[in-house]
Amino acid sequence: MAKMKFDVLFEGEGSNTSKFRNDCTVHLRGAAPRTDFLPSDEGAYHGGDGTAPYPLAYFVSGLTTCIMTQLRAFSKRLDIDCPSFDVNCEARWQAEMDNPKAPYESKGVGFRLDIDIKGTASVEDKKRLIAAATKGCFVEVIIKPGLITHRLKVGNEWVALD
């Protein structure tokens, strides 16, 4: 039997007319279209005015909420008790430059998602749920393999899953 497939398509249009303020309109195409306005700005350190979230704030929010969406969706599909959960994301980057006036080169150092699933599900079911959500998170699957790690809260301890 052939697997079922569906496509997800977003398109973005950005404009910058002064300093570091960027105005971006993002369109979800397809069966349930939606358009959102997502401005960004940098803080004074980078020369911006701080009139909107930093661009990386949207990225971290997207990664965090994407895994949350998949946890909720797949807990129902896998019939795993998951009445509530918390996800904390730590995102690290590093930049290098030859001198303060030179362009810098950025690299991702790593991302860690700490996931605390409430409810009566066993630790094994929670691990199974996180594994499924990880594979279903559209943001996570485009990031270099191995750059994201996951931990599950078991009692008062954090257990590494990767």
FILUM-277490 format. One line per field, with one value per atom (N, C-alpha, C, O): atom name; residue in three letters; x, y, z. Coordinates in Angstrom, 2 decimals. Atoms other than C-alpha are relative to their C-alpha. Example, Ala and Ser with C-alpha at 12.3 -4.5 7.8 and 13.67 -1.06 7.14 Angstrom:
2
atome	c(N, CA, C, O, N, CA, C, O)
residu	c(ala, ala, ala, ala, ser, ser, ser, ser)
u	c(0.89, 12.30, 0.90, 1.94, -0.82, 13.67, -0.77, -0.26)
v	c(-1.19, -4.50, 1.20, 1.18, -1.19, -1.06, 1.09, 2.20)
w	c(0.00, 7.80, 0.00, 0.66, -0.06, 7.14, 0.73, 0.90)
//
This chain:
162
atome	c(N, CA, C, O, N, CA, C, O, N, CA, C, O, N, CA, C, O, N, CA, C, O, N, CA, C, O, N, CA, C, O, N, CA, C, O, N, CA, C, O, N, CA, C, O, N, CA, C, O, N, CA, C, O, N, CA, C, O, N, CA, C, O, N, CA, C, O, N, CA, C, O, N, CA, C, O, N, CA, C, O, N, CA, C, O, N, CA, C, O, N, CA, C, O, N, CA, C, O, N, CA, C, O, N, CA, C, O, N, CA, C, O, N, CA, C, O, N, CA, C, O, N, CA, C, O, N, CA, C, O, N, CA, C, O, N, CA, C, O, N, CA, C, O, N, CA, C, O, N, CA, C, O, N, CA, C, O, N, CA, C, O, N, CA, C, O, N, CA, C, O, N, CA, C, O, N, CA, C, O, N, CA, C, O, N, CA, C, O, N, CA, C, O, N, CA, C, O, N, CA, C, O, N, CA, C, O, N, CA, C, O, N, CA, C, O, N, CA, C, O, N, CA, C, O, N, CA, C, O, N, CA, C, O, N, CA, C, O, N, CA, C, O, N, CA, C, O, N, CA, C, O, N, CA, C, O, N, CA, C, O, N, CA, C, O, N, CA, C, O, N, CA, C, O, N, CA, C, O, N, CA, C, O, N, CA, C, O, N, CA, C, O, N, CA, C, O, N, CA, C, O, N, CA, C, O, N, CA, C, O, N, CA, C, O, N, CA, C, O, N, CA, C, O, N, CA, C, O, N, CA, C, O, N, CA, C, O, N, CA, C, O, N, CA, C, O, N, CA, C, O, N, CA, C, O, N, CA, C, O, N, CA, C, O, N, CA, C, O, N, CA, C, O, N, CA, C, O, N, CA, C, O, N, CA, C, O, N, CA, C, O, N, CA, C, O, N, CA, C, O, N, CA, C, O, N, CA, C, O, N, CA, C, O, N, CA, C, O, N, CA, C, O, N, CA, C, O, N, CA, C, O, N, CA, C, O, N, CA, C, O, N, CA, C, O, N, CA, C, O, N, CA, C, O, N, CA, C, O, N, CA, C, O, N, CA, C, O, N, CA, C, O, N, CA, C, O, N, CA, C, O, N, CA, C, O, N, CA, C, O, N, CA, C, O, N, CA, C, O, N, CA, C, O, N, CA, C, O, N, CA, C, O, N, CA, C, O, N, CA, C, O, N, CA, C, O, N, CA, C, O, N, CA, C, O, N, CA, C, O, N, CA, C, O, N, CA, C, O, N, CA, C, O, N, CA, C, O, N, CA, C, O, N, CA, C, O, N, CA, C, O, N, CA, C, O, N, CA, C, O, N, CA, C, O, N, CA, C, O, N, CA, C, O, N, CA, C, O, N, CA, C, O, N, CA, C, O, N, CA, C, O, N, CA, C, O, N, CA, C, O, N, CA, C, O, N, CA, C, O, N, CA, C, O, N, CA, C, O, N, CA, C, O, N, CA, C, O, N, CA, C, O, N, CA, C, O, N, CA, C, O, N, CA, C, O, N, CA, C, O, N, CA, C, O, N, CA, C, O, N, CA, C, O, N, CA, C, O, N, CA, C, O, N, CA, C, O, N, CA, C, O, N, CA, C, O, N, CA, C, O, N, CA, C, O, N, CA, C, O, N, CA, C, O, N, CA, C, O)
residu	c(met, met, met, met, ala, ala, ala, ala, lys, lys, lys, lys, met, met, met, met, lys, lys, lys, lys, phe, phe, phe, phe, asp, asp, asp, asp, val, val, val, val, leu, leu, leu, leu, phe, phe, phe, phe, glu, glu, glu, glu, gly, gly, gly, gly, glu, glu, glu, glu, gly, gly, gly, gly, ser, ser, ser, ser, asn, asn, asn, asn, thr, thr, thr, thr, ser, ser, ser, ser, lys, lys, lys, lys, phe, phe, phe, phe, arg, arg, arg, arg, asn, asn, asn, asn, asp, asp, asp, asp, cys, cys, cys, cys, thr, thr, thr, thr, val, val, val, val, his, his, his, his, leu, leu, leu, leu, arg, arg, arg, arg, gly, gly, gly, gly, ala, ala, ala, ala, ala, ala, ala, ala, pro, pro, pro, pro, arg, arg, arg, arg, thr, thr, thr, thr, asp, asp, asp, asp, phe, phe, phe, phe, leu, leu, leu, leu, pro, pro, pro, pro, ser, ser, ser, ser, asp, asp, asp, asp, glu, glu, glu, glu, gly, gly, gly, gly, ala, ala, ala, ala, tyr, tyr, tyr, tyr, his, his, his, his, gly, gly, gly, gly, gly, gly, gly, gly, asp, asp, asp, asp, gly, gly, gly, gly, thr, thr, thr, thr, ala, ala, ala, ala, pro, pro, pro, pro, tyr, tyr, tyr, tyr, pro, pro, pro, pro, leu, leu, leu, leu, ala, ala, ala, ala, tyr, tyr, tyr, tyr, phe, phe, phe, phe, val, val, val, val, ser, ser, ser, ser, gly, gly, gly, gly, leu, leu, leu, leu, thr, thr, thr, thr, thr, thr, thr, thr, cys, cys, cys, cys, ile, ile, ile, ile, met, met, met, met, thr, thr, thr, thr, gln, gln, gln, gln, leu, leu, leu, leu, arg, arg, arg, arg, ala, ala, ala, ala, phe, phe, phe, phe, ser, ser, ser, ser, lys, lys, lys, lys, arg, arg, arg, arg, leu, leu, leu, leu, asp, asp, asp, asp, ile, ile, ile, ile, asp, asp, asp, asp, cys, cys, cys, cys, pro, pro, pro, pro, ser, ser, ser, ser, phe, phe, phe, phe, asp, asp, asp, asp, val, val, val, val, asn, asn, asn, asn, cys, cys, cys, cys, glu, glu, glu, glu, ala, ala, ala, ala, arg, arg, arg, arg, trp, trp, trp, trp, gln, gln, gln, gln, ala, ala, ala, ala, glu, glu, glu, glu, met, met, met, met, asp, asp, asp, asp, asn, asn, asn, asn, pro, pro, pro, pro, lys, lys, lys, lys, ala, ala, ala, ala, pro, pro, pro, pro, tyr, tyr, tyr, tyr, glu, glu, glu, glu, ser, ser, ser, ser, lys, lys, lys, lys, gly, gly, gly, gly, val, val, val, val, gly, gly, gly, gly, phe, phe, phe, phe, arg, arg, arg, arg, leu, leu, leu, leu, asp, asp, asp, asp, ile, ile, ile, ile, asp, asp, asp, asp, ile, ile, ile, ile, lys, lys, lys, lys, gly, gly, gly, gly, thr, thr, thr, thr, ala, ala, ala, ala, ser, ser, ser, ser, val, val, val, val, glu, glu, glu, glu, asp, asp, asp, asp, lys, lys, lys, lys, lys, lys, lys, lys, arg, arg, arg, arg, leu, leu, leu, leu, ile, ile, ile, ile, ala, ala, ala, ala, ala, ala, ala, ala, ala, ala, ala, ala, thr, thr, thr, thr, lys, lys, lys, lys, gly, gly, gly, gly, cys, cys, cys, cys, phe, phe, phe, phe, val, val, val, val, glu, glu, glu, glu, val, val, val, val, ile, ile, ile, ile, ile, ile, ile, ile, lys, lys, lys, lys, pro, pro, pro, pro, gly, gly, gly, gly, leu, leu, leu, leu, ile, ile, ile, ile, thr, thr, thr, thr, his, his, his, his, arg, arg, arg, arg, leu, leu, leu, leu, lys, lys, lys, lys, val, val, val, val, gly, gly, gly, gly, asn, asn, asn, asn, glu, glu, glu, glu, trp, trp, trp, trp, val, val, val, val, ala, ala, ala, ala, leu, leu, leu, leu, asp, asp, asp, asp)
u	c(0.84, 0.00, 0.89, 1.82, -0.78, 1.39, -0.26, -1.38, 0.15, 2.03, -0.76, -0.65, 0.70, -0.21, 0.99, 1.86, -0.89, 1.54, -0.84, -1.95, 0.57, 0.71, 1.14, 2.20, -1.03, 2.66, -0.33, -1.49, 0.13, 3.25, 0.85, 2.04, -0.70, 4.19, -0.24, -1.38, 0.03, 5.00, 0.81, 1.80, -0.76, 6.13, 0.10, -0.85, -0.22, 7.60, 0.44, 1.16, -0.38, 7.97, 0.49, -0.26, -0.57, 10.29, 0.39, 0.72, -0.35, 11.00, 0.74, 0.35, -0.74, 13.56, 0.20, 0.77, -0.12, 13.39, 0.85, 1.15, -0.88, 15.52, 0.59, -0.07, -0.68, 18.00, -0.17, 0.05, 0.11, 17.33, -1.44, -1.67, 1.41, 13.52, -0.32, -0.12, 0.41, 12.28, -1.48, -1.95, 1.43, 8.64, -0.19, 0.16, 0.14, 7.76, -1.45, -2.07, 1.31, 4.50, 0.21, 0.89, -0.18, 4.30, -1.36, -2.36, 1.23, 1.71, 0.09, 1.05, 0.18, 0.63, -0.91, -2.01, 0.78, -0.58, -0.68, -0.27, 0.63, -2.90, -1.43, -2.13, 1.40, -6.15, -0.50, -1.68, 0.40, -6.17, 0.91, 1.70, -0.94, -4.42, -0.12, -1.18, -0.06, -3.36, 1.15, 2.16, -1.06, -1.30, 0.26, -0.67, -0.40, 0.64, 1.06, 1.92, -1.00, 2.64, 0.95, 0.52, -0.98, 5.86, 1.19, 2.17, -1.13, 8.10, 1.13, 0.90, -1.12, 11.56, 0.89, 0.84, -0.93, 14.17, 1.13, 0.97, -1.12, 17.53, 0.02, -0.61, -0.17, 18.44, 1.10, 1.71, -0.97, 20.76, 1.41, 2.17, -1.34, 23.85, 0.31, 1.44, -0.18, 23.33, -0.38, -0.21, 0.37, 22.09, -1.49, -1.91, 1.44, 18.36, -0.65, 0.02, 0.76, 15.63, -0.81, -1.46, 0.74, 14.11, -1.50, -2.20, 1.44, 10.64, -0.80, -2.03, 0.68, 9.86, 0.94, 2.10, -0.88, 11.20, 1.21, 1.15, -1.17, 14.67, -0.40, -1.28, 0.30, 14.61, 0.18, -0.62, -0.24, 16.05, -1.08, -1.29, 1.11, 13.17, -1.10, -1.70, 1.00, 10.81, 0.46, -0.34, -0.53, 13.09, -0.15, -0.62, 0.09, 13.27, -1.46, -1.79, 1.42, 9.52, -0.54, -1.32, 0.46, 8.94, 0.42, -0.37, -0.48, 11.10, -0.74, -1.18, 0.66, 9.57, -1.46, -1.91, 1.43, 5.96, -0.28, -1.33, 0.18, 6.43, 0.03, -0.85, -0.05, 7.49, -1.21, -1.72, 1.19, 4.63, -1.23, -2.04, 1.13, 2.12, 0.01, -1.02, -0.09, 3.40, -0.22, -0.81, 0.27, 3.38, -1.51, -2.01, 1.45, -0.29, -0.66, -1.49, 0.64, -1.24, 0.29, -0.61, -0.37, 0.66, -0.38, -0.50, 0.48, -0.38, -1.40, -1.74, 1.33, -3.91, 0.09, -0.60, -0.13, -2.82, 0.58, 0.22, -0.64, -0.70, -0.72, -0.32, 0.78, -3.28, 0.87, 0.83, -0.88, -0.75, -0.55, -0.79, 0.53, -2.02, 0.97, 2.11, -0.85, -0.68, -0.89, -1.10, 0.93, -3.03, 0.65, 0.00, -0.72, -0.36, 1.50, 1.95, -1.45, 3.34, 0.64, 0.00, -0.80, 6.06, 1.22, 1.80, -1.20, 8.86, 0.85, 0.36, -0.97, 11.94, 1.05, 1.56, -0.98, 14.29, 1.20, 1.07, -1.25, 17.91, 0.62, 0.90, -0.56, 19.31, 1.32, 1.37, -1.32, 23.00, 0.59, 0.58, -0.75, 24.86, 1.33, 1.51, -1.28, 28.38, 0.36, 0.06, -0.44, 29.82, 1.48, 1.97, -1.43, 33.43, 0.21, -0.46, -0.38, 34.98, 1.47, 2.04, -1.42, 38.47, 0.25, 1.29, -0.10, 37.88, -1.40, -2.32, 1.35, 34.94, -0.73, -1.96, 0.63, 34.29, -0.25, -0.94, 0.13, 34.46, -1.33, -1.90, 1.19, 31.43, 0.33, 1.46, -0.23, 31.00, -0.59, -1.47, 0.55, 30.35, -0.66, -0.06, 0.78, 27.69, -0.02, 0.09, 0.21, 27.32, -0.91, -0.89, 0.84, 24.79, 0.83, 1.53, -0.72, 26.28, -0.88, -0.40, 0.91, 23.22, -1.29, -1.41, 1.32, 19.65, -0.36, -0.13, 0.46, 18.26, -1.46, -1.83, 1.41, 14.58, -0.23, -0.06, 0.35, 13.63, -1.52, -2.24, 1.43, 10.21, -0.49, 0.02, 0.60, 8.14, -1.45, -2.31, 1.35, 5.06, -0.70, -0.23, 0.80, 2.43, -0.91, -1.04, 0.95, -0.04, 0.53, 1.58, -0.29, 0.04, 0.76, 0.99, -0.71, 1.91, 1.32, 1.96, -1.27, 4.89, 1.16, 0.97, -1.19, 8.41, 0.22, 0.57, -0.17, 8.60, -0.98, -0.61, 0.98, 5.37, 0.38, 0.21, -0.44, 6.70, 1.16, 1.20, -1.12, 9.91, -0.49, -0.01, 0.58, 7.90, -0.71, -0.61, 0.69, 5.80, 1.00, 0.81, -1.01, 8.86, 0.69, 0.94, -0.62, 10.46, -0.89, -0.42, 0.94, 7.34, -0.11, -0.10, 0.13, 7.00, 1.25, 1.15, -1.26, 10.67, 0.00, 0.42, 0.05, 10.14, -1.08, -0.99, 1.10, 6.95, 0.17, -0.60, -0.20, 8.29, 0.69, 1.86, -0.53, 8.80, 1.23, 2.10, -1.16, 11.26, 1.21, 2.30, -1.11, 13.38, 0.63, 1.85, -0.54, 13.76, 0.87, 1.58, -0.86, 15.45, 1.31, 2.16, -1.24, 18.18, 1.00, 0.64, -1.08, 21.53, -0.16, -0.30, 0.16, 21.22, 1.00, 2.18, -0.84, 22.57, 0.14, 0.70, -0.13, 22.34, -1.05, -0.87, 1.05, 19.14, 0.06, 0.11, 0.08, 19.12, -1.28, -1.85, 1.26, 16.13, 0.23, 1.01, 0.00, 15.68, -1.43, -2.26, 1.32, 12.65, 0.12, 1.05, 0.00, 11.83, -0.65, -1.80, 0.46, 11.49, 0.20, 1.32, -0.10, 10.69, 0.64, 0.13, -0.73, 13.16, 1.26, 2.07, -1.21, 15.81, -0.31, -1.42, 0.10, 16.40, 0.77, 1.96, -0.59, 17.08, 0.27, -0.65, -0.37, 18.98, -0.61, -0.55, 0.63, 17.15, 0.82, 0.54, -0.79, 19.76, 1.42, 2.25)
v	c(-1.18, 0.00, 1.24, 1.34, -1.22, 3.40, 0.91, 1.01, -0.95, 5.92, 1.22, 1.64, -1.25, 8.95, 1.15, 1.10, -1.16, 12.28, 1.27, 1.30, -1.32, 15.92, 1.00, 0.77, -1.03, 19.05, 1.18, 1.48, -1.23, 22.12, 1.05, 0.84, -1.05, 25.34, 1.35, 1.79, -1.37, 28.69, 0.86, 0.41, -0.98, 31.75, 1.27, 1.66, -1.24, 34.90, 1.12, 0.91, -1.20, 38.42, 1.01, 1.42, -0.92, 40.75, 1.32, 1.39, -1.34, 44.46, 0.72, 0.65, -0.81, 46.68, 1.36, 1.49, -1.36, 50.43, 0.90, 2.03, -0.80, 51.64, -0.86, -1.77, 0.68, 50.39, -1.51, -2.12, 1.45, 46.82, -0.49, -1.68, 0.39, 46.82, -0.72, -0.19, 0.80, 44.08, -0.29, -0.75, 0.31, 43.73, -1.19, -1.14, 1.24, 40.23, -0.47, -0.49, 0.61, 38.77, -1.45, -1.75, 1.43, 34.99, -0.60, -0.37, 0.61, 33.01, -1.52, -2.12, 1.45, 29.44, -0.26, 0.28, 0.32, 28.04, -1.35, -2.14, 1.31, 25.11, 0.04, 1.03, 0.21, 23.83, 0.96, 1.31, -0.91, 26.13, 1.23, 1.43, -1.12, 29.30, 1.01, 1.20, -1.00, 31.95, 0.93, 0.51, -0.99, 35.14, 0.68, 1.09, -0.65, 36.58, 1.05, 0.87, -1.06, 39.78, -0.20, -0.18, 0.29, 39.09, 0.95, 0.62, -0.93, 42.12, -0.46, -1.18, 0.26, 41.82, 1.24, 2.10, -1.12, 44.26, -0.50, -1.46, 0.29, 44.10, 1.04, 2.10, -0.95, 45.78, 1.00, 0.96, -1.08, 48.75, -0.54, 0.07, 0.56, 46.52, -0.20, 0.02, 0.28, 45.63, 1.20, 1.17, -1.20, 49.08, 0.16, 1.08, -0.10, 48.47, 0.81, 1.35, -0.77, 50.13, -0.89, -0.37, 0.91, 47.03, 0.15, -0.02, -0.23, 47.73, -1.29, -1.26, 1.29, 44.03, -1.10, -0.83, 1.10, 40.60, -0.16, 0.17, 0.34, 39.59, -1.12, -1.92, 1.11, 37.29, -1.37, -2.27, 1.30, 34.44, -0.36, -1.54, 0.29, 34.78, -0.77, -1.68, 0.73, 33.66, -1.44, -2.37, 1.33, 30.73, -0.89, -2.02, 0.79, 29.56, -0.29, -1.40, 0.22, 30.02, -1.05, -1.91, 0.97, 28.05, -1.42, -2.35, 1.33, 25.14, -0.51, -1.65, 0.39, 25.09, -0.37, -1.42, 0.25, 25.32, -1.10, -1.74, 1.09, 22.91, -1.34, -2.18, 1.27, 20.08, -0.12, -1.22, 0.03, 21.05, -0.42, -1.22, 0.37, 20.79, -1.49, -2.15, 1.42, 17.36, -0.88, -1.95, 0.76, 16.15, -0.13, -1.21, 0.03, 17.10, -0.88, -1.73, 0.75, 15.67, -1.50, -2.32, 1.41, 12.41, -0.70, -1.93, 0.66, 11.79, -0.57, -1.64, 0.50, 11.42, -1.19, -2.19, 1.08, 9.26, -1.26, -2.37, 1.15, 7.00, -0.44, -1.40, 0.29, 6.99, -0.03, -0.98, -0.15, 8.18, 1.12, 2.23, -0.99, 10.01, 1.17, 1.01, -1.20, 13.54, 1.22, 2.01, -1.10, 16.03, 1.38, 2.36, -1.27, 18.75, -0.30, -1.38, 0.16, 19.27, 1.38, 2.37, -1.22, 21.91, -0.32, -1.40, 0.14, 22.40, 1.25, 2.37, -1.10, 24.54, -0.24, -1.35, 0.10, 25.26, 0.87, 2.04, -0.77, 26.30, -0.01, -1.08, -0.13, 27.58, 0.76, 1.85, -0.63, 28.41, 0.13, -0.80, -0.27, 30.00, 0.62, 1.03, -0.67, 31.36, 0.73, 0.27, -0.77, 34.01, 0.32, 0.57, -0.35, 34.68, 1.11, 1.18, -1.05, 37.71, 0.31, 0.07, -0.34, 38.91, 1.24, 1.35, -1.22, 42.30, 0.58, 0.15, -0.51, 44.33, 0.61, 0.70, -0.61, 45.96, -1.02, -0.70, 1.01, 42.73, -0.73, -0.83, 0.86, 40.63, -1.24, -1.73, 1.20, 37.69, -1.21, -1.08, 1.27, 34.03, -0.70, -0.84, 0.63, 32.27, -1.51, -2.03, 1.44, 28.63, -0.38, 0.23, 0.53, 26.69, -0.87, -1.78, 0.80, 25.29, -1.18, -2.31, 1.08, 23.30, 0.52, 1.67, -0.29, 23.21, -1.15, -2.32, 1.05, 21.35, 0.27, 1.38, -0.08, 20.66, -0.85, -2.07, 0.70, 19.74, -0.14, 0.86, 0.29, 18.08, -0.68, -1.73, 0.54, 17.47, -0.34, 0.55, 0.46, 15.39, -0.41, -1.28, 0.33, 15.28, -1.19, -1.57, 1.09, 12.44, -1.33, -1.41, 1.33, 8.73, -0.87, -2.05, 0.81, 7.57, -0.52, 0.15, 0.57, 5.29, 0.78, 1.49, -0.64, 6.56, -0.48, 0.31, 0.54, 4.25, 0.63, 0.95, -0.66, 5.73, 1.45, 1.96, -1.39, 9.25, 0.08, 0.97, 0.04, 8.36, -0.26, 0.36, 0.32, 6.88, 1.22, 1.49, -1.22, 10.04, 1.05, 1.67, -1.00, 12.30, -0.41, 0.45, 0.46, 10.16, 0.29, 0.74, -0.27, 10.46, 1.50, 1.93, -1.45, 14.21, 0.59, 1.52, -0.46, 14.72, -0.22, 0.65, 0.31, 13.04, 0.81, 1.04, -0.75, 15.04, 1.50, 2.21, -1.45, 18.49, 0.53, 0.22, -0.51, 20.33, 0.89, 0.94, -0.85, 22.78, -0.88, -0.64, 0.83, 20.09, -0.79, -0.96, 0.85, 17.99, 0.76, 0.13, -0.75, 20.83, 0.44, 1.00, -0.39, 21.41, -1.14, -2.31, 0.98, 19.65, -1.13, -0.88, 1.14, 16.13, 0.05, 0.35, 0.03, 15.84, 1.32, 1.38, -1.32, 19.55, 0.21, 1.05, -0.10, 19.12, -1.22, -2.35, 1.10, 17.01, 0.13, 1.22, 0.04, 15.98, -0.63, -1.57, 0.58, 15.32, -0.11, 0.76, 0.24, 13.89, 0.12, -0.41, -0.09, 14.80, -1.26, -1.58, 1.21, 11.63, 0.25, 0.24, -0.39, 12.50, 1.37, 2.32, -1.27, 15.25, 0.02, 0.94, 0.12, 14.16, 0.21, -0.05, -0.12, 14.98, -1.16, -1.35, 1.18, 11.88, 0.34, 0.70, -0.25, 12.34, -1.09, -2.27, 0.94, 10.72, -0.22, -1.15, 0.13, 11.20, -0.40, -0.56)
w	c(0.00, 0.00, 0.00, 0.80, 0.10, -0.98, 1.19, 1.68, -1.10, 1.76, -0.47, -1.63, 0.29, 1.90, 0.17, 1.03, -0.07, 1.32, -0.02, -0.54, 0.16, 1.71, -0.02, 0.56, 0.15, 0.87, 0.90, 1.18, -0.77, 2.99, -0.72, -0.96, 0.72, 1.21, 0.68, 0.82, -0.50, 2.79, -0.96, -1.53, 0.78, 0.89, 0.82, 1.49, -0.75, 2.40, -0.91, -1.88, 0.74, 1.08, 1.03, 1.91, -0.97, 2.95, -0.62, -1.81, 0.45, 2.71, 1.12, 2.28, -0.96, 4.42, -0.62, -1.70, 0.53, 3.96, 0.89, 0.50, -0.85, 6.88, 1.11, 1.61, -1.10, 9.46, -0.06, -1.11, -0.08, 10.60, 0.13, 0.35, -0.04, 10.62, -1.30, -2.39, 1.15, 8.30, 0.13, 1.17, 0.02, 7.36, -0.93, -2.11, 0.75, 6.22, 0.05, 1.11, 0.09, 5.04, -0.41, -1.40, 0.23, 5.17, -0.37, 0.30, 0.51, 3.22, 0.11, -0.36, 0.05, 3.89, -1.20, -1.28, 1.20, 0.58, 0.20, 1.05, -0.03, 0.04, 0.49, 0.33, -0.37, 1.52, 1.07, 1.08, -1.08, 4.56, -0.03, 0.89, 0.14, 3.35, 1.13, 1.72, -1.06, 5.81, -0.33, -0.91, 0.17, 5.68, 1.33, 2.02, -1.24, 8.61, -0.27, -1.14, 0.06, 9.03, 1.18, 2.34, -1.03, 10.95, -0.12, -0.78, 0.06, 11.39, 0.91, 1.88, -0.90, 12.88, 0.05, -0.84, -0.17, 14.13, 0.89, 1.63, -0.88, 15.82, 1.11, 1.01, -1.09, 19.06, -0.31, -1.38, 0.19, 19.49, -0.27, -1.02, 0.19, 19.62, -1.48, -1.92, 1.43, 15.95, -0.86, -2.08, 0.74, 14.96, -0.24, -0.95, 0.17, 15.14, 1.11, 1.98, -0.98, 17.17, 0.95, 1.85, -0.89, 18.83, -0.09, 0.91, 0.16, 17.38, -0.19, -0.21, 0.23, 16.82, 0.50, 0.82, -0.44, 17.84, -0.93, -2.12, 0.80, 16.67, -0.97, -0.65, 0.92, 13.61, 0.64, 0.39, -0.63, 15.68, 1.01, 1.30, -0.92, 18.17, -0.72, -0.16, 0.79, 15.41, -0.25, -0.18, 0.25, 14.63, 1.23, 1.13, -1.23, 18.26, 0.35, 0.78, -0.23, 18.66, -0.96, -0.55, 0.99, 15.46, 0.35, 0.24, -0.38, 16.60, 1.24, 1.27, -1.25, 20.09, -0.22, 0.23, 0.19, 18.99, -1.02, -0.97, 0.96, 16.07, 0.71, 0.49, -0.73, 18.38, 0.92, 1.12, -0.87, 20.73, -0.79, -0.31, 0.85, 17.89, -0.31, -0.25, 0.33, 16.93, 1.23, 1.12, -1.22, 20.55, 0.21, 0.51, -0.19, 20.80, -1.06, -0.73, 1.08, 17.39, 0.12, -0.05, -0.01, 17.79, 1.29, 1.31, -1.22, 21.39, -0.25, 0.26, 0.34, 20.01, -0.96, -0.78, 0.99, 17.04, 0.62, 0.22, -0.64, 19.27, 1.27, 1.92, -1.19, 22.08, 1.27, 2.05, -1.16, 24.67, 0.87, 0.38, -0.95, 27.76, 0.11, 0.54, 0.02, 27.45, 0.22, -0.71, -0.22, 29.11, -0.10, -0.44, 0.13, 29.19, -0.04, 0.33, 0.08, 28.62, -0.08, -0.43, 0.10, 28.78, -0.85, -0.75, 0.81, 26.28, 0.18, 0.04, -0.08, 26.87, -1.06, -1.22, 1.08, 23.99, 0.34, 0.69, -0.10, 24.33, -1.38, -1.92, 1.35, 21.03, 0.09, 0.67, -0.06, 20.61, -1.40, -2.20, 1.22, 17.75, 0.41, 1.55, -0.23, 17.44, -1.28, -2.39, 1.16, 15.15, 0.15, 1.25, 0.03, 14.14, -1.01, -2.03, 0.94, 12.51, 0.19, 1.25, -0.05, 11.72, 0.85, 1.51, -0.80, 13.36, 0.17, -0.53, -0.28, 14.71, -1.20, -1.18, 1.18, 11.29, -1.11, -2.08, 1.06, 9.25, 0.11, 1.20, -0.07, 8.32, 0.83, 0.82, -0.78, 10.64, -0.70, -1.55, 0.48, 9.84, 1.17, 2.24, -1.06, 11.87, -0.17, -1.28, 0.05, 12.77, 1.15, 2.22, -1.06, 14.74, 0.92, 0.46, -0.98, 17.93, 0.42, 0.54, -0.35, 18.92, 0.60, 1.02, -0.54, 20.10, 0.93, 0.61, -0.90, 23.07, 0.34, 0.71, -0.36, 23.64, 1.24, 1.19, -1.24, 27.21, 0.03, -0.04, 0.13, 27.22, 1.27, 1.66, -1.23, 30.35, -0.30, -0.35, 0.33, 29.51, 1.29, 2.02, -1.18, 32.24, -0.33, -1.49, 0.23, 32.68, 0.46, 1.09, -0.52, 33.33, -0.98, -0.70, 0.99, 30.22, 0.57, 1.38, -0.43, 30.80, -0.64, -1.62, 0.57, 30.16, -1.43, -2.30, 1.36, 27.12, -0.97, -2.10, 0.88, 25.68, -0.24, -1.35, 0.17, 26.28, -0.98, -1.83, 0.94, 24.46, -1.41, -2.37, 1.31, 21.60, -0.59, -1.79, 0.44, 21.42, -0.46, -1.51, 0.37, 21.36, -1.31, -2.16, 1.24, 18.64, -1.20, -2.24, 1.09, 16.49, -0.27, -1.42, 0.15, 17.14, -0.66, -1.46, 0.58, 16.23, -1.52, -2.27, 1.43, 12.85, -0.71, -1.92, 0.61, 12.26, 0.04, -0.61, -0.13, 13.17, -1.26, -1.51, 1.26, 9.88, 0.20, -0.66, -0.27, 11.47, 0.31, -0.20, -0.43, 13.05, -1.15, -1.17, 1.06, 9.90, -1.00, -1.79, 0.94, 7.97, 0.63, -0.06, -0.69, 10.56, -0.10, -0.07, 0.14, 10.20, 1.01, 2.20, -0.92, 11.66, 1.15, 0.97, -1.18, 15.18, 0.72, 1.82, -0.63, 15.93, 1.08, 1.96, -1.01, 17.97, 0.90, 0.41, -0.95, 21.12, 0.80, 0.91, -0.74, 23.21, 1.36, 1.50, -1.33, 26.90, 0.49, 0.21, -0.58, 28.69, 1.50, 2.10, -1.45, 32.26, 0.58, 0.28, -0.67, 34.33, 1.50, 1.99, -1.41, 37.94, 0.07, -0.52, -0.09, 38.82, -0.84, -0.72, 0.81, 36.33, -1.49, -1.95, 1.44, 32.68, -0.64, -0.37, 0.64, 30.55, -1.47, -2.21, 1.40, 27.26, -0.88, -0.55, 0.91, 24.35, -1.27, -2.03, 1.23, 21.62, 0.34, -0.56)
//
